[in-house]
C-alpha cells in the first residue's frame, strides 16, 4: 500500500500554516482552523486544498492549503 504524505489532517496543516506565517497573527489551534473554515471552506474545497473524509473530519493538501489559505487571508482570492 502506498501512502500519500501530501495529505495531512486539517488542524495539522493549519498549525504549520500559522507557524509559517506569523505576520498574519493566526494561532495554530484547532478552533482557529474551524473558524477559518467557517468563512473560506467553499473556496478551499473548490481549490482542492481540503477534503472531507467520510463526513467526519478534514484533510488538507500541504502545499495547496498553505497557498490557498494565504491568498484567502490576504484578499488575493475572494
N, C-alpha and C positions, 0 to 999 in steps of 0.2 A: 504494500500500500504506500502510495506516495503522499507525503504531507505537503501542504501548501503554506509556507511560512509568511506569505504576503498578507494573509488574513489573520487578524487577532481580535480579541474582544473589543467592543466599542469603548468601554471605560479604559482599557489599556492604551488604545490609540489616542484617546482624549488626554490621558496623563502625559504621554510622550509629546503630543502637540502643545499642551500648556507649558511643559518644561522647555520645549524648543523655542517657544515664542513668549518669553516673559514680558516683552514690551506690550502685549495685548492685555495683560492684567488678569488673565484667567488662572484659576486654580485647577489642579488635576483631579479633583474629586468626582465621584460617580454622580452626585446630584448636579454638578455643573454640566456634566456631559448631557444629562437628560434635559436640563434647562436649555442648552444649546439646541438639542434636537427639537424641542418644542417649536422653535422658530425656523429651523433650517432642515428638518427631516426630509421633506419632499425634494428639495434641491439635491441633498446628499444621495438620496436613493436614485434620482434621475441621472446623477453623475457616476453611478455605481461605486460610490465611495463607502456606502454602508449597505448592509443587507440584514433582513430579519430572519432569524433561524427558528424554524418551527413555531413561529408566532410567540416566541418566548424572550429572546434576547437579541442584541445587535452584535454583528461582527463588522469590522472595518478593514478596508484595504489600507495598509500602512502608508503608502505613498499618495494614493488618490485622496484619502481622508484628509491628510495634512494640507495638501494643496487646496482642496475644495474648502475646507474649514477656514483657512487663511483668507481666501478670496471672499468668502461669505462674511467673515468678521470685519474685513476692511472695506466692504462695499463694492468690490470689483464685480461680484455677481449679485443679482437682485435677490 
